[in-house]
Amino acid sequence: MIEAGVHFGHGIKKGNPKMAPYISAKRKGTHIIKLARTTRFLSEACDLVFDAASQGKSFLIVATKKRATDLVASGA
């Protein structure tokens, strides 16, 4: 995931205590996310989306960052 350029951390100032189980370390003012755990949950989410899509359900995909809008549009 790191090689693919996936976002893997957040600033410590923006930390949420509920994220503690998903944080593996703190480096240079950034929380580093546990990628192994993230990968597992991402896989489960993909399975759910695949199952829903195979049943003909619709999806609303939203980009919250301006630079992600093109990626989201092409993926949708």
Secondary structure, 3 states (H helix, E strand, C coil): CCCCCCCCEEEHHHCCHHHHHHEEEEECCEEEECHHHHHHHHHHHHHHHHHHHHCCCCCCCCCCCHHHHHHHHHHC
